[in-house]
């Protein structure tokens, strides 16, 4: 039976008999059909030119985006082609079959159906995004109604960075599905913050950690913390103004002591507080001009300051706010945080503004003016969130749209001071902002605007695809005799779609010292500093001989070369 309030039933009713509807309803229904068709077209664009290269214009300093698909699919490829996860008995690279069985079985299934090419590996990511979007629409259509649901779905589908990474054979898209679909279920059935919500999301976190990737827990943690804090905060009672002031003073003293003594505890944690904050503020999404995260931070601040009761009643809202506030800080703690580490945070940057719009439209009273420790703390945190949101909004516009070449070392202070001034002005008018009309108008405008802007970039990607990887892979296969193997940092990536056996070389058990044991027939130099070090180590060995390099072409802005290897007795 179809849900009579869902999108499929409404579409069925329209197609069944438009003559039965009055003119006004017919217009609305026609617009609904048009939006659903447009949404389907945007989603299906993910299947166009799936074998094209990731554009080097994305804000990612790491080369991993152009190489890691080979690692993630290597075990599945070997199992299909050679009947074993390792075609070489001396290979010590563990692969991902045991650590990430869900992803590996998915890749293996795709390879069995269509062959072991790069496009077939990416089928899995495109399907995962479809499941994610289907979960959003199926579970939240009745909650939000057609307008908000379609706005959120269109913004999710047209987001450029999310579009790119939802068609790559990496693990982030799997994390997105397992993280957000349970959250959609919590929202659909109006689960309040409590033990049941924590257990449900905690179970999903364990499933993702042990079946997809251990680092998935980093993305679930802020959501679980948000639900837990909302659960505890909901049990608080009102206190006097003096008690609230004392709590605030104690918090300030504690933070001051932590700052003064940071030389003692910071080194033990091996975390740079300043570096973490800077990494979070100037993350790749903001540097790339993505305004979604800035809008989400503004909405989080507004909820904490003006509408905190909504967080106490909804585990979904509390989880989203926790993820927006703490997600960037957690990812920023790592010295290595390429763009793909930020991708699981992109959906929440779109979902929270949609949820905020739904909350503002509800008849619930604002939560401003309460005198409780929780109210005091959330107001302070919300104020900081609003400041960061304003900073991100200015920074993403300046760096991504108007002045992308402006140096970070020069503009950070200027942008932060500008954001501080604007946030202070907004705070002085906080009573006028309680109704949400200003932020609501901004949120709606930016979300609607993000769709055509994202589609313009997406269209350029799929209509003018670049396939340098395929050309380099073909050149590598033609240079090697049948059965000859290739090793290197990028060898597994370039071997996809060819018959060349590939080995990861340079670490993770396959160090350069083990080359005489592994005996690959060729070394693939990818033009990275990592491969420079590997090449230098190979040249320094007497038990390995290298031929002159063969130029295979260019891929991702790098010159790819092949060195044949021999092993003197």
N, C-alpha and C positions, 0 to 999 in steps of 0.2 A: 504493500500500500504506500502511495506517495504521501508525504507530509503536506497537507493542504496549505500550510503557511510557508512552505519552502520554495526555492527558486524553480525547481523542476515542475512542481504543480502549477505555479503561476504561468510558466512558459507553455505548459500543456493546455491550460485554460484559454490562453490567447490564441494558440494555433487551432484549437477546437472550434471556436466560433466567435470571431470578433464582432459579428453583426449583433450579437446579443448584448453587447456593452454599449453604454452611452458614449458620447463623443469625448468627454473629459477622461473617462477611464480608458478609452481606446488610445488616446494620446499618451497617457502615462504608461500603458502597457506596451505601446510601440517603442517608447523610450527605453523601457526595461529590456525588451528584446534586443534593441540596438546595442545597449551596454553589455548585455551578456554575450552577444556575438563578437563585439570588440574585445571583450576580455578573453574569450576563447582564442581569438586571433593572436593576441599578445602572448598567451601561454604557448600556443603552437609555434610561435617564432623561435622558441628554444630548440626546435628540431631542425631549423634551417641552418645549413653550413656548420654542422656539429663538429666537423673535422678542422675548422679554421683555427688559427693561432689566437691566443689571448693578446690583445693589443698592448704594446709596451707603454702606452700612455697612461695606464692605470697607476694610481699613487702607491706603488709597491717597490721598495728598494731591494727586496730579496728576489733571487732568481728562482726560488722554489716553485712559484706558480707555473713556470714553464718547464719544470723538470719532475715535480713530485707525482704527477699522474703515473709515471713509469714505475715508481716505487709502490704506490698504492695498489697497482694492478699486477705486479710482477708475480706474486704467488699464484694468482688465478690463471695468468697466462702460462706459466710453467706447467701447472697442473693439466691444462687443456692440451698443450703442445707436446709435453714430454712425459705426462703421466705422473709427475712428482712435483712437489713445491720447489725442488732444487734439481736442475738438470745436471749440475756439477756436484759430485759427492763431497768435494772440498769446500763448497760454498757455505760460509757461516753467517751470511745475512739472513736473519730470521724471517723476514717478510711479515705479513699481517694476518695470515690465515688463523693463527691461534688467538691473536690479540683482538682481531676484528672480524669475527666469523660472518656477521651480517653483511658487511660490505664485500667481503671476498666471495661469498656465495652469490651475491647479486652480480658482481662482475663476471664470475664464472658462468652464470646463467646467460648473461648478455653475450658473452663470447661464444657460447654453444649455439645460440640462436643466429647470430649475425657474423661471427668471425672475430678474431682478436685484434681489431683495429681501434684507433683512438676514438672514432665516432661511436662504435659499439660500446666502448667503456663509458662514454658520456651519456648513453641512453639512460643509464641508471640514475644519474643526477636529474635529468629532465623528468623522469617518472617520479622521483622523490619530491620535486617541487610541485608536481601535479597533485600528489597526495597531501602535501602541506596546504596548498590552496583549497583543495576540496574539503579538507577538515575545517578550515577557517569558514568557508561559505556554508557548509552543511550544519555546523554546530552554532554559528553565530547569526545566521540569517534571521531567525525568529527573535533573537535578542536585540539586534541593531535595526532590523528592517532593511529594505532593499537599498536605500540611498547610502547609508553609512557602510553597509557591507560591500557594495560595489565600489565605493570610494576607496576603502581599504584594500580590496582585491586588486583594483587597477593600480594603486600606488605600489603594492608589493610586486606585481607582475612587471611593471615598467621601470622599477629601480635598476639603474645601469649596473652597479656593482653586484647586486643580488642576481641580476640576469646572467652576468658572466660566470659567477661561481655556482649558479644552479645548473650549469651545463658543463661542469668539469668533473672528472673522475677523482674527486677528493672526498674527504670525510665530513666536511662542514655541513653539507646539505643533509646528510643523515642525522647529524646532531640537531639540526633545525626541526626536522620532522618529529623526532622523539621528544624534543623539549617543548615545542609549542602546541602540538595536538592535545596532549593532556591538559595544558592550560586552557585551551579552547573548551574542553569538556568541563573544567571547573567553572568557567564563565557561563556555559550553557545551562548548567544546573544550579547556578547561583550558590556555589559552595562558599560558606564564610571561612575566614581564617580559623584554623583549628587542626586537630590531630588528623582528621580524615584527609584534609587537603595536603598536609605535610606527608602523610604516608603515600598518597597517590603520586605526588610529584617525586617523592624520594624513591619510590619503586622505579619510576621512569628514569631517574638519575642513575640508579644502580644498573638498570638494563643497558643504558647508553654507555656507561663506564666500562662494562665488561664485555659488551658485544660490538661496540663501535670504536671508541677511543677513550683512554683513561682521562684525557684532558677535558672530556665532556662535563665532568663534575664541576669544572671552573665556571661553566655557564649556568648550571643548575643551582650552584651555591647561593648566588645573590637572590634568586627567586625564592628559594627555601627560607633564606634569612628574612626576606620581606614578609612572607606569610607568618613566620614565627614571631617577628616583632609586632605585626598587626594583631596577632592572637593575644600576646601578652599585654599589649597596649590597650586592647579592648576591655581588659579587666581592671584598668586603673580607675581611681576615683578622684574627684576634684580636691584640690588642696588650696591653701591660702596663698595669696600673692607673695608673702614673705618666704614661704616654703619654696615656691617656684623660683624666687630670686636666689635663695640659698643654693638650690640645685644648679642653677645656671652658673653661679659663682664657683661652685665646686668643680663643675665641668671645665670652666675656663682655667682654674688652677691646675687641674689634672693635665690639660693640654699643654699648659705652659711648662710644667715639670717634664712632661714627655719631650718637649722641644729642647729644653735645656740639657737634658741627659741623653739626647739622641746619640751622642758619640759612644755611649756605653752599649745601648741595646740595638742600635741600627746595624752595626757591623755584625752582630750575632745573627740577626735576621737575614743578612746579606741582601738587603733591599735599600735602595736609595730613595728616600722619601721625596726629595726634590725631583729626582729623575722620574719617579713614578707619576708624579703630578704633571710634569711637563709632557711625558709620553701620553698621558690620558688627555691632556688639553690639546696637544698637537698630534692627534692620532691620524692615521692615513685617511680615514673617512672625512674628517674636517679639512685636512690639507687638500683633498680632492674635490672640495666644494659640495659635499653632500650635506644638505640642510636638515635631513630627517632626524639625525641625532640631536641637533640643537633644538628642534621643535619638541622632541620627546623630553628633553631636559627641562624646558620651560613648562611643559604640562606636568611633569613630576613635581616641580617646585610649586606650581599652583595648587596641586592636590594636597601637598603637605601643609601649605599655609592656609588655604581657604576651604578645602573640601576634604579634610582628613577623615571625616566620618565615613566617606565612601570607601576609604582604604580599610577601615575597621570592619566593614560589612562584606567585602569582596576579596577573596583570596587571589583572584585573577589580577585585580588592580594592584594589590599589595605586591604580588610577585613581579609584575611589570615595572613598578616603581623601583623595587630593589635591584632589578637587572639594569635599569637605566642609570641608577646612581652608582652602583658598585662594579658593574661590568667593565667599564672603561678603566677603572683603577686596577682591577685584577689583571686584565690583559696588559696594562701598562707596566705592571711589576716585572715583566719579563724583558730582559735585554734584547731578546729576539722576538719580535712580534710583527710578522709580515701582515699584509692586508687580509689574508684569509683567516687569521686569528680573530679579526674583528667582524667577519661576515655573520656569525651566529647572533651578533647584537643588532644587525640591521633590521630584522623583522620587528623586534620590540620597539625600535625607533619609529616604526610606522604604526604598530598596533596600539601603543600607548596614546598617541593623539586621537585615534579613532575611539578608544575607550573613554578618553577625556571628553570628547564631544558628546558621547552618549550620557555621561554623568552630568554634564552641564545641562543637557536637555531634560533630565529627570527632575521631578519636583522636590528632591531632597534638599534640605537646608544646608547652607555652608557651615563649615566647622570652625570658623574664625572666632577668636575672642575667648576661648576656654582657658581656664587657669589650672592646668594640670602639668606635671612634669613632662608627660608625653607631648602635650600641645606646645610647650616651650621648646622642647628639643626638635620637634618636627618643623616648627616655624623657623628655627635657626638653620636647620638643614635645607629647608625649602628655599630660604633666602639665598644660600650659597648655590643651590641648584639653579635658581633664576639667574644669578650672576653668570654662572658657567654657560647657561643656555643662551644668554644675550651675547656673551663672548664668542661662542661657537657660531651663532647666527651671523655675526659680523665677519668672523674669520673665514667661514666657509664661503661667504659671498665675495669677500675681497680676494681670497686666494684662488677660489675655484672659478669665479666669474669675471671680476673686474681686473684684478691685478695679480694673476697667478705667479708672476715672477718675483714678488716682493719677498725679501729674505726674512726667514722666521726670526732670526736674532734681532732684526730691526723692528719688525711690526708687532711682535708679541706684547711688548710693554704698552705700545700705543693702543693696540686693540683691547688689552685688558683694562686700561684706564678709561677708554671709551665705554666699554661694557659696564664698568663700575658706575660711571656717571649715569648711564641709561637705567641701570638697575636701581640706583638710588632714586632717580626721578619716578620710576614705576612704583617703588615702595612708598614714596610720599603720597602717591595717589592710590594706595592699595584698596581703600574703601570703594572707590569707583571701579576697581578691577574685579571686585568680588562676583559680579554678575557674569563674567566670562566673555562678554561680547568682544572685547579687544583681542584677546588670545584666540577666541573662537573664530573670529574673522581671519586672523593671521593663519591659524591652523588650516582652515578650509582653503584659503587662497593658495598656500604653499603646497598642500597635498594635491589640489587640482592642477596647479602649475607643474608639479613634478612629473605628471603623466606625459604630457607632450614633450617636455625636455628630455625625459628618460627615453622615450620612444625615438627621438631624433638620434640619440647616440646608438641605440639598439639597431635602428635601421641602417646606420652607417656600418655597423659591425657585420650584419648578416647580408647586406646587399653588396658590400665590397670586401669579401672575406680575404684574409691573407693566409696562405698555406705554405709558408717557408718550412715548417717542420716536416711536412710530407715530402718535400723536395729533398731535404737533407737525409731523411730516412731512406728514400729510394737510392740516393747516391751512396749511402753507407752500404746498403744491401748489394748494390752492383759492384762495389769495390771488393767485397769479401766473397770467397768461393763458398759453395754450398756447404753448410755445416760449420763454417768458421764462426767463432764467437767474438763478441765485443764487450769490453769492460770500461767502466768510467762512471762519473757522477751522473751524466745524462744518458748513458747507454740504454738503461731500461726504457726511458721515455722514447728515444729514437727507434728502438726496436719494435715498438707497437706497430702492427700492420705489416711487419716483415717476417721472414722465417729465421732471422738472426737470433741465436741464443744470447742472452744478455746477462751480465753480472754487474752488480753494484760494486764499485771499487773506491777505496779511500777511507773507510771507517766502518763501524757497526759489525766488526768481525772480519771484514775483508780489507785489512790494511795493506799498504803497498808491500810490506815484507812478505806477504803470502802470495804474491804474483807468481813466483816460480812453482808454487804448489797448484794454484788455480789454473795456470797456463792459458789465459785468454789469447786469442789470435790477434787482437787489435785493442788499442787504447783509444778512446774517443775523448778528445780535448774540447771542452765546451766554451773556452774563453773566460772562465771564471778564475778567481784567485785560488779557489779550492783545487781546481785541476792544475793550475800552475804549480802548486806545491806537490801534487802527485807526479807530474811530469818531471820536476826537478829530482824527486826521490828515485824515479825510475832511471833517469840518466846517471845517477850516482851508483847504480848497482852493476856488478860485473856479471851476474848470472841472468841478466835480461838485456836483450838487444833491441834497439828501436830503429825503424826505418825513417826515411825522410817523411815529413808530414804530407798528407794528401788533403787538399782543401775540399770540403764537402758542401760548402755554401754558408749562408748566414741564417740564423734563427734567433729571434728575440733580441736582435741587435748585437749578436755575438758571432764571431767567426768560428765555425766548427771544423775541426781537423781530425784526421785519422792517422794513427801511427801503428804500423804493423809491428808485432812483437815476435822475437825469436829467443830461443833459450839455448845458449852455447853449452856444450858439455865440458 
